[in-house]
Amino acid sequence: MGSVTVTSSLPLTGERTVPGLAHENYWFRRHEVVYTALAGECAGAVVLEAGCGEGYGADLLATSARRVLALDYDAPTVAHVAARYPRVAVARANLVALPVPDAAVDVVVSLQVIEHLWEQERFLRECRRVLRPGGRLLVSTPNRITFSPGRDTPLNPFHTRELDAGELAGLVRDAGFDDVAVRGLHHGPRLRAMDDRHGGLIEAQTALALSGAPWPSALAADVAAVRSDDFVLHDRDPDASLDLLVTATRP
């Protein structure tokens, strides 16, 4: 991969992942791989994305879905998505009070959002309400065990409550879902080699973000070269994963 051109008009917050930025590429690809893995579940479906961010994921899902409605609380984000991704319907909404009728959608997707919400249980109940019987819930979140190791309160000040695999699955079951399954996202061989070269790829990026120091050229080149297929998603040892993905069915 060569240099990456900025494509998003949204300001960088440190939390909203955007495409087209070389130094953001690791995080973008880490999110993109999950959207890609879920696109098949959205084929021909009416999809609600709760917390769409920049909108690239909703647009990716729209390549196979019958219709995608994207929701976000941030007004500039909603305006950006409406202007940039015309095949996505977008609206501003509070995610614990979804502006959608009962049993109106086939799939609810919410990636890297639930950790930002104070009322996680209420949000999941809302997801169940808007899903038709047999509809699918697809939710991802950072794994608390590896994201904030040894802590009950998140390291990330934007997060209200992080979850491990058991906690996430329990919340989804308690909200009334069946067929609850959890997979974990892990580094594949190329990323493990980068970990070795840089003393931890995530740690190296985080240290530079906190210090504001210039990026070493070798690290910048490696981060810009990350591909979505450098990550692997499977159900083995979710406690060791970077991110968790729970899938479930509304009975």
Helices and strands as residue ranges (DSSP letters): G 22-24, H 25-38, G 39-42, E 46-50, H 56-61, E 67-72, H 75-84, E 89-92, E 105-111, G 114-116, H 120-130, E 131-142, H 144-147, H 165-174, E 178-187, H 189-198, H 201-211, H 217-224, G 228-230, E 231-234, G 238-240, E 243-249
